[in-house]
């Protein structure tokens, strides 16, 4: 996740740049699983912003949040 946080900090939005891509589907699902796992996590501000950005997408809200609003 540290590598992803660095990448997202560099792009300022999605994994490959300013636009949503196929990479974000794969990474978003993995990120969701990581966030839903009950464990301590480092503070990754770019990951937090990315997760919030993904939650704005209707498909993410419907399929990726495990029923959590």
C-alpha positions, 0 to 999 in steps of 0.5 A: 500500500505504501507503493500505491500511496506514492503513485496516487500522490504523484497522479493526484487522482487515479492509479494511472493518472487523471482518468479512471482506468481498468487498473483502478478496478483491480486496485480498488477491489484490493484496497477495499479488502485491505480497508475492511480487514480489522488491523492497524494501518499506517496513515496513507493520505493519498490512499484515503483520498483515492478511496473517497474518490472511488466511493463517488462511483456508482459501481463502487458503491453497489459492488465494492463496499460490502454493504457498508454505506 
